[in-house]
Amino acid sequence: MRPSKKTRLLPKQRGFSLVELLIVVVLIGLGAYIGTIAVTNFIQKQRLTTATSELRAFLQEIPNQVTREQTPLYVHYLAATASSPAQFRVTRDQAGTQVVRSYTLLREIAVETISWPALGSGRALRCDTLFRTTDPTTNVQVPLTHVMRLTHSRMLSGQLKPKRSYDIAITPVWSVASKVVY
């Protein structure tokens, strides 16, 4: 029996099934998701690197500022609070009221440790007119290098890997250096 013209079998049609299209859409979405996470992590690590470079440059400028001002200057570190990020201020006075300039860290950058001498509610160092790093309360040159460690807050919580920090060191004769710490 021959099929009539109306019921003739069509040759196998070419194309994609709905399942195949759904698999492709899921794979594209998964790739976009993984790519977004990688780019976000890269940006956050770059923010840490940039903040470290900017803070190092800010601190390296202090001897030039002392030369211009022709007076010792104090560098105050104010820890982050719920309402404001961490801040560094260069002032003419020990009390920190005569601000010459300041640098504010990004909110997501955490200062893990800081070995600066305590001064009031914060910490401070003093750069005298001979560019010596001195204790702000005694005005005596500090015998050791003072170090602070900057880390991204998501690295501290374990959300951003690998954990990478930067140490910024200020030597007894005011010199600023930074290095990566893993």
C-alpha positions, -999 to +999 in steps of 0.1 A: +000+000+000+013+033-010+008+063+011-014+089-005-001+123-013-017+137+018+000+113+042+033+111+026+063+109+051+084+140+051+122+136+050+138+140+084+137+176+093+169+194+103+170+218+133+174+220+171+151+205+196+139+225+226+161+205+249+192+213+229+184+250+229+179+249+267+212+232+273+230+259+252+212+287+271+222+271+305+258+267+294+260+304+282+245+315+315+269+294+336+299+308+316+286+344+321+282+338+359+317+324+363+332+352+342+314+378+363+327+363+396+363+363+382+361+399+370+346+411+403+373+393+423+400+409+400+385+444+405+385+440+443+421+428+443+430+458+421+413+481+446+436+468+474+467+472+452+456+508+442+448+517+478+482+505+489+500+524+462+481+556+470+487+554+507+524+547+502+526+578+479+507+598+505+531+588+533+562+593+510+551+629+505+554+637+542+591+648+541+584+672+512+555+686+532+578+691+562+602+710+540+574+732+527+559+738+561+593+741+578+578+724+609+574+688+621+542+671+610+521+645+626+505+616+607+473+604+625+456+571+618+419+571+626+404+536+626+373+528+606+340+531+624+304+521+614+299+555+598+333+563+583+362+544+567+398+545+580+416+578+575+451+592+576+456+628+584+487+650+583+485+677+609+507+705+622+497+698+658+497+668+681+460+671+688+453+667+651+432+698+646+453+717+621+449+693+591+473+699+562+460+670+541+442+637+545+437+603+528+407+581+533+408+544+525+381+527+506+355+512+530+363+476+519+401+480+528+409+469+563+440+479+583+447+446+600+476+456+623+493+488+629+524+492+652+522+530+655+523+546+690+489+553+705+479+590+707+445+598+721+418+577+704+440+568+675+476+562+665+502+586+652+538+591+641+557+624+638+582+634+611+606+660+624+625+686+603+654+662+600+630+636+585+633+613+615+603+592+625+596+601+661+571+592+688+545+619+688+543+621+726+580+622+735+595+635+702+622+609+704+632+590+673+617+556+671+643+528+670+622+503+650+604+502+617+566+507+621+544+485+599+508+484+590+490+457+571+463+464+545+439+437+534+406+435+516+377+429+540+364+400+518+399+383+521+396+385+559+362+368+558+374+342+534+351+352+506+380+364+484+409+341+477+438+339+478+444+360+509+469+387+499+479+416+521+503+445+518+526+457+545+535+493+545+566+501+565+580+534+578+616+533+589+632+554+617+645+578+591+613+585+573+612+562+543+581+543+532+581+509+515+555+483+507+555+446+500+530+418+493+523+393+520+505+360+512 
